[in-house]
């Protein structure tokens, strides 16, 4: 069974731009969660989608948004990028209590 | 609110020595508990999880952890370290059920180095 895939793997943007990251969950998994990983703040929960509905949300500004499609694929969007948004963004899909993580998208904001 | 504390941001052991990575949690009710490992430039891989009454949990690669409710701890151990165990380890907690178990709260991580 294929694992969680994330595209692109690396991304460079400039301040003020927006970015969209994509996540394809493991087949059959209906829950997709997103996390931000930075050296300073560590791993922080962004949001979780289940059956196209946002079910859980972390403490991030409204510039961070997401959505989930009917095939469970998910996208997250960050608008008006700031230098502090530079991070590894991890996506995880779940069937029950276990979350399976993708390799992440490394976003660099210049 | 839940929180996770990992004691020691960096642990160094010799190959063949015992590995002990400490994790304490704060939660109003017994949560689900997890240990993940992250190798450089990769995502997180689940080592083991505690979700039931069995307090001693065995995971992959020879790791195990014991849930101690009285100490609110979930320390990770491995009897004999291998060079391939060098990585960063994260302890995580989530609520039980109701959809909230999909929101993980992570500790700051412990970087394990293994010396030959």
Interface residues (C-beta under 8 A of the other chain):
Chain A: X4 X31 X33 X35 X42 X43 X44 X45 X48 X50 X55 X56 X58 X90 X92 X94 X97 X98 X99 X100 X101 X102 X103 X104
Chain B: X32 X36 X41 X42 X43 X44 X45 X46 X49 X51 X90 X92 X94 X99 X100 X101 X102 X103 X104 X105 X106 X107 X108 X109
